Amino acid sequence: MEIIRHPIDSTSAAITITLLTVDRLTLARRRWRGIAEDGREFGFDLEHPLHHGEAFFLDGERAYQIQQQPETVLRIPLETSRSAAARLGWMVGNLHFQIEVAEEALFAPEDSAIRQMLDREHVPFTVETRVFTPLGGGHSHGHDH
Protein backbone atom coordinates (compact mmCIF):
# COMPACT_ATOMS: atom_id res chain seq x y z
CA MET A 1 0.00 0.00 0.00
CA GLU A 2 1.29 3.43 -0.97
CA ILE A 3 1.24 6.19 1.67
CA ILE A 4 0.25 9.59 0.27
CA ARG A 5 1.43 12.76 2.00
CA HIS A 6 0.50 15.53 -0.50
CA PRO A 7 -0.99 16.15 -3.96
CA ILE A 8 1.17 16.04 -7.08
CA ASP A 9 1.26 17.95 -10.36
CA SER A 10 0.08 15.75 -13.25
CA THR A 11 -0.22 18.16 -16.18
CA SER A 12 1.19 15.78 -18.81
CA ALA A 13 -1.29 15.12 -21.65
CA ALA A 14 0.02 11.54 -22.10
CA ILE A 15 -1.03 10.42 -18.62
CA THR A 16 -3.88 7.96 -18.04
CA ILE A 17 -6.10 9.03 -15.14
CA THR A 18 -7.27 6.45 -12.59
CA LEU A 19 -9.87 7.67 -10.12
CA LEU A 20 -10.22 7.10 -6.41
CA THR A 21 -13.78 8.06 -5.49
CA VAL A 22 -14.52 9.15 -1.93
CA ASP A 23 -17.26 10.99 -0.06
CA ARG A 24 -16.87 14.61 1.10
CA LEU A 25 -16.56 13.83 4.80
CA THR A 26 -13.75 11.32 4.26
CA LEU A 27 -12.03 13.71 1.87
CA ALA A 28 -12.02 16.42 4.55
CA ARG A 29 -9.89 14.22 6.80
CA ARG A 30 -6.11 14.07 6.78
CA ARG A 31 -5.79 10.36 7.60
CA TRP A 32 -7.78 7.72 5.77
CA ARG A 33 -7.55 4.75 3.37
CA GLY A 34 -9.02 4.34 -0.08
CA ILE A 35 -9.06 1.97 -3.04
CA ALA A 36 -8.76 3.30 -6.59
CA GLU A 37 -10.95 2.01 -9.42
CA ASP A 38 -8.16 -0.36 -10.51
CA GLY A 39 -8.04 -1.97 -7.04
CA ARG A 40 -4.82 -0.29 -5.85
CA GLU A 41 -4.97 0.63 -2.16
CA PHE A 42 -3.67 3.90 -0.74
CA GLY A 43 -3.17 5.23 2.78
CA PHE A 44 -3.43 8.98 3.23
CA ASP A 45 -1.41 10.80 5.90
CA LEU A 46 -1.76 14.38 4.68
CA GLU A 47 -0.66 17.76 5.97
CA HIS A 48 -3.76 19.27 4.31
CA PRO A 49 -6.86 17.46 3.01
CA LEU A 50 -7.04 16.75 -0.72
CA HIS A 51 -9.66 18.29 -3.01
CA HIS A 52 -11.86 17.02 -5.83
CA GLY A 53 -9.79 16.68 -9.02
CA GLU A 54 -6.35 16.66 -7.38
CA ALA A 55 -3.80 14.07 -8.44
CA PHE A 56 -1.98 12.31 -5.61
CA PHE A 57 0.17 9.51 -7.11
CA LEU A 58 2.04 8.88 -10.35
CA ASP A 59 3.01 5.39 -11.54
CA GLY A 60 4.63 5.53 -14.97
CA GLU A 61 2.04 7.04 -17.33
CA ARG A 62 -0.80 6.56 -14.84
CA ALA A 63 -1.87 9.37 -12.52
CA TYR A 64 -4.22 8.69 -9.63
CA GLN A 65 -6.77 11.42 -9.00
CA ILE A 66 -9.38 12.15 -6.32
CA GLN A 67 -13.00 12.16 -7.41
CA GLN A 68 -15.43 13.40 -4.78
CA GLN A 69 -18.79 11.62 -4.78
CA PRO A 70 -21.71 13.85 -5.75
CA GLU A 71 -24.35 14.29 -3.06
CA THR A 72 -27.86 15.64 -2.74
CA VAL A 73 -27.85 19.37 -1.96
CA LEU A 74 -30.30 22.23 -1.79
CA ARG A 75 -29.79 24.92 -4.43
CA ILE A 76 -30.98 28.25 -3.06
CA PRO A 77 -31.09 30.99 -5.71
CA LEU A 78 -29.63 34.30 -4.58
CA GLU A 79 -31.76 37.40 -4.66
CA THR A 80 -30.37 40.57 -6.18
CA SER A 81 -29.58 42.31 -2.87
CA ARG A 82 -26.40 41.58 -0.97
CA SER A 83 -28.21 41.91 2.35
CA ALA A 84 -30.72 39.18 1.39
CA ALA A 85 -27.85 36.87 0.36
CA ALA A 86 -25.96 37.61 3.59
CA ARG A 87 -29.10 36.95 5.65
CA LEU A 88 -29.64 33.64 3.88
CA GLY A 89 -26.03 32.56 4.52
CA TRP A 90 -26.39 33.56 8.16
CA MET A 91 -29.64 31.59 8.55
CA VAL A 92 -28.10 28.38 7.19
CA GLY A 93 -24.90 28.93 9.19
CA ASN A 94 -26.94 29.54 12.33
CA LEU A 95 -28.18 25.96 11.96
CA HIS A 96 -24.50 24.90 11.99
CA PHE A 97 -24.42 23.79 8.36
CA GLN A 98 -21.79 24.81 5.86
CA ILE A 99 -22.62 26.43 2.54
CA GLU A 100 -21.09 26.61 -0.90
CA VAL A 101 -21.32 30.05 -2.47
CA ALA A 102 -21.67 30.46 -6.22
CA GLU A 103 -22.43 33.57 -8.23
CA GLU A 104 -26.11 32.68 -8.71
CA ALA A 105 -26.91 30.48 -5.70
CA LEU A 106 -26.00 29.08 -2.33
CA PHE A 107 -25.76 25.32 -1.91
CA ALA A 108 -26.41 23.58 1.39
CA PRO A 109 -26.57 19.93 2.46
CA GLU A 110 -29.96 18.31 1.97
CA ASP A 111 -31.33 18.28 5.52
CA SER A 112 -34.82 18.57 6.99
CA ALA A 113 -33.79 21.42 9.32
CA ILE A 114 -32.65 23.54 6.38
CA ARG A 115 -35.75 22.61 4.35
CA GLN A 116 -38.03 23.62 7.24
CA MET A 117 -36.24 26.93 7.73
CA LEU A 118 -36.43 27.74 4.00
CA ASP A 119 -40.13 26.83 3.88
CA ARG A 120 -40.85 28.91 6.99
CA GLU A 121 -39.04 31.92 5.49
CA HIS A 122 -40.67 31.38 2.04
CA VAL A 123 -37.27 30.99 0.39
CA PRO A 124 -37.42 28.99 -2.86
CA PHE A 125 -35.01 26.11 -3.39
CA THR A 126 -34.49 23.09 -5.60
CA VAL A 127 -32.84 19.75 -4.94
CA GLU A 128 -29.93 18.59 -7.09
CA THR A 129 -27.04 16.18 -7.02
CA ARG A 130 -23.54 17.63 -7.39
CA VAL A 131 -20.07 17.71 -5.89
CA PHE A 132 -20.53 19.87 -2.79
CA THR A 133 -17.52 22.00 -1.87
CA PRO A 134 -18.48 24.13 1.13
CA LEU A 135 -16.50 27.07 2.40
CA GLY A 136 -13.80 26.07 4.83
CA GLY A 137 -13.67 22.36 3.98
CA GLY A 138 -15.82 19.32 4.04
CA HIS A 139 -17.57 19.30 7.39
CA SER A 140 -18.46 21.62 10.21
CA HIS A 141 -17.94 19.42 13.26
CA GLY A 142 -15.59 16.66 14.25
CA HIS A 143 -11.91 16.23 14.83
CA ASP A 144 -9.08 14.48 13.02
CA HIS A 145 -7.51 12.03 15.48
N, C-alpha and C positions, 0 to 999 in steps of 0.2 A: 504494500500500500504506500502510495506517495503521500508525503506530508506537504501541504501547501501553506506558505507563509504570507504571500502577497500576490496581487495580480501581475500579469505580464503584458507586454506589448506584442500583439500578433497581427501586424498590419500587412504582412505578405499576402499577395493575391493568390499564391500557389498553395496556400494552406487549406487542408480539409478541416472543417469545424465539427467537433463532437460535443454534444450538449450534455450538461448535467443539470437536470431540472429539480428545483427545490422551492418550497413554499416561502413566503415573505418572512415569517417569524423565524424560521431556521436561518435564512439568509442574513438576518439582522444580528445573528450571533457571531462570535469570533471563533468558537471551537465547536466543531461538528464533523460528521462523516457523511459522505454521499457516494452514490454509484452512478457513473456516467452511462449514457445510452448504449455504449459498447461493453458494459459490464465491469469496466475498470473502477476500482475503489480508491477513494481519496479521503485523507484526513485533513481537516482544516484547523490550523492554529495560527490565526491571523492577528496582526496588529490592529487592523481596521476591517470591518465587515466588507464583503464583496458586494457588487451591484449587478443588476440585470445587464447582460451583454458583455460583462468583463471576461477576458480570457485569464486562465490561471495556471495552465500547464502546457508545455510544448513537447511533443515526442516526434521527432523527425518532421514530417510535413503535416502532422495532425496537431491542431490546437484545441484544447478543451476550454469550453466557454460556459458560463453560468446562464441558465435560462430560468427566470422566476416564473412560477406558476401563476396564471391569471386567476383572479378571484372575483366574486360578486361584490360590487360596490354600488353606492348611491351617487348618481351624477346630479349635482345641484347647480342649475344654471345661475350665473351671477347677474344681478341686476346692474343697471348702469351706474348707480352711485357707489362711491367707495365706502361710504358709511354703512350701507346695506350689506356689502360684501364683508366688511370688517365685523359687523354684528353677527352675520351668519357663521363666520369662522370662530368667533368667540362662543356662540351657542354650542357648536359641535365640540369645541375644545373644553367647554365647561362640563361636558359629559365625560371628559377624559378620553376622548377618541382623537386620533391624529387625522389630519386632512392632507390631501394633495391639492395644490393650487395650480390651476391652468388659467390661461387667458380668459376663457369663456365659462369656466365652471369650477366648482369645488368638487372633490371626490372624497367620500367617506366610506368606512367599512359598512357593509350591509348589516344593520343591527336594529332590533325592534325599538330600542331607546331613541335612536336617531330618527327612525321613521315616525314614532309618536311625536317627537318634538317638532319635526317638519310639518306633520299634519296639523298639530295644534296651532302652529304659527302661520299656517296656510302658505307654506313654501313649497313650490312644485319641485318634483324630483323624478328621475327615472332610474331604473335598475339596469346595470350592464356588467359585462364580464370583461376585465382588463387587468393588465399588470398594474398593481397599486404601489406607487412610490411616494409615501407620505413624507412630509417635511420632517427632518431630524432622524430618519431611519425607519426601521420596520415595525417597531412596536412601542407602546407608551409605558408599559410597566414590565417589571422583571429585571433580573440581574444575570450577568454572565459569570458563572462560577467555574 
